């Protein structure tokens, strides 16, 4: 992996784990996330924080996801890191 490769990982969150992903764009230096409910069968994610939002830290991504999903931040951290 080079410094210009995008970082992409699954989101291990019950009810959201089948398609949901998050990552980091090194060119724009920002985090992003796209979440689908497990029952969703659409191309467009139900919740999206794209690179256009310019989220500079994982802490901010965690807070935004916790707010959007009505979860505690610790639950979101676990989902992003396990």
C-alpha angles and dihedrals in degrees: 000000000000129000089259095054116107116241113228128177139168122255109234098205122136110251092015105054105095099076108358119120140172134189153149128265109210095194093057092029094227142116125237139182138196120193131190125180109244090250094051115111100182133107093230115077119237091227123025136176102180132191086264088072090062096216102188101191139039088230090062092046088052092051093047093050093045090053094045093048096038091236135131115264091241089060091053093048090053091049092051097045106039 
